[in-house]
Amino acid sequence: NPDTVDEQYLKSLASIGVNRVSIGVQSFDAEVLRTLDRTHDADLVPLVVQWAKAAGLRVSIDLIYGAPGETLESWSNTLERAIELSTEHISAYALIVEPGTKLAAQIRRGELQEPDDDLTAEKQELAGTMLEAAGLPWYEVANWGVPSIHNKAYWYSKNWWGYGPGAHSHINGNRFWNRKHPLAYQQAMAAGSPAQGTEIIDEQTHLEERLMLELRCIDGTELSLLKALNVSAEKVSSALADGLLVLLPDSRIAVSAKGRLLIDGLVLQLLT
């Protein structure tokens, strides 16, 4: 978060081998930041980016769109200001109102408007247009710019090891996650392991997750994966006819620009 780091801290990260940071900007609209319960001042962001670059770190900016009250104009301004920072990577995620959160309660009580799906789709399309025009090509549903090795580990089911409270890891089909509360994490670490839970990914789950994740990416997935999942030719043909999927060379299939807006529903449609 922009208000939890300083120049020396970023230099310290670089000195121990960290080579990339993702800065949780979320928005440059003060009202949107308040709605999202973020504590930083958006005017601090350029300085933090400058510090990170000076430390030799690769920099990514994280944005969130679709907050209650956010207009298309506000989102356009946020994108413009993010682009002006000249980072090599920008992530833009649609807001998900999770049950049990403060935001969900505010919407339920009528204090805030529920996000509008059509407006959210417009914002995603605007992000693609503006970011690609700025020289940041799309490569995954929520990511533009130089593909991150870190992110691609998720999209292609590689191994990764997460450090810190609440971090998730995946090693050779074994997924595990750490305790979320910092004090509980610290105590568990002192006792031997901070892991709170584990699961072993069976082959069917692995194949389904591959479809869900690889279809999010620009180079799509292999047609052989659809065959392994027993996805019918009729479902694939229907999605192609609806303009949600496109065929690529080398026996691959990917989502279209239209399909990116409906990716989760599309995956469910193929698997059920």
C-alpha angles and dihedrals in degrees: 000000000000093000096050099061136062135189095270094049091054090049088051091054091052091048093059094049105271107142104178137041131189113210117211099224094148094174144355090217111100092208092052090049090053091050090051090048092240117157104202130098110239090220088068093063099082090053093050091049089050091051092049093050091047089054089056095251125145107238133216127181121217118209133181124204132187100053116156109273095016111134128207087249092054091050091048090053091050090052092048093052092046091051091050089063090069096219118164094234139034128185120198119188130187112239115255115201102219119207114252095027127123090246092054090051092050091052092047091052091049094246091121133027120251111249113266112236095209092050090047089053090051089052092052091051090048090052091053093048096047098040095047090047087054092056098263106122120208115248104158133022093265102021137081133176132029106005111250117231086212094056094041089059086067098043093050100039095247125155120276135168119212121206128203139029114335094004119150126215137190122199120172096326095322114114122192137165137203132237111276103216111082095222093047089047091051093049093047091048090053089051093053112274135030093205115127100183144357139198135186114226111228121213096259093051090046091054093047091049090049090056093047094049103035093050087060090065131083094241092050123199140297119274086227089068090059089050092050088053092049092239105172121242088233092061092048092047091049092051090048091049091049090054094244096115133036130197117241131195120272094041096294133136129202142177120267124227087267091048091055088066092055102032099130094049090045093055091049090049091054095046100045 
